[in-house]
Amino acid sequence: MKPLYWLGYTLSATIARAAFQYRAYGQENIIEEGPAIMAANHQSYLDPPLVGITCKNEVYFLARKTLFEKRLLGPIISRVNAFPVDLTRGDLTALRAIIKLLKEGHRTVIFPEGTRSLTGQLQQARPGIGMIIAKTLAPVVPMRIFGSFEAWPKGGKIRPHPITVVVGKPLRFKQEDFVAANREVYQKTSEQVLAAIATLKMP
């Protein structure tokens, strides 16, 4: 790990265990080497570091563009494998960056819902992850985070609450799954990934 990434990883893991009784299950399903997509539900600002510490090796993230504009946070997240994405429009630049990373053999974190849930419930999948899968055929590791909404909901305050991450078996796709490479196919693929996340239950 790069020094700053290791520092953030270590601090995040320590805080997660001390403040949120963080637990992870199914980590044997994580693809730790080579290209792979870590696909998780999205309820809180806590979710990216939670996915990160559930993996043993470095991963790359998409982060809301406005976070990079913050004086202290921006320079930090740009050095811990985060790429800006403009949520006000479909940011193809960020998607191309993720595709490039996967083709180079790196692992990325993607939230199929695109943005944080206002209720803690799963939202509708967006087609972005489906397009990335079609362009790279990277295997997808479904992950479900329980408790991060209660710990830090969108628009709410942070508070101690147990958080658990459950990892499912990887999904693998073939070129013939994308004979028709269009938005409808991408959307269905995204929904397939979100459905795999939805099947994961608390131990």
Protein Blocks (a to p, Z undefined) as FASTA:
>chain_A
ZZklmmmmmmmmmmmmmmnopacehklmpcfedjdddddddfbfklmmmmmmmpmbdcdd
dddfklmmpmklmmmmmmnopacddfkbccfklmmmmmmmmmnopacdddfkopacfklp
acdddfklmmmmmmnopacdddddehjlmmopghiacddddddddddddddddfklmmpa
cfklmmmmmmmmmmmmmmpccZZ
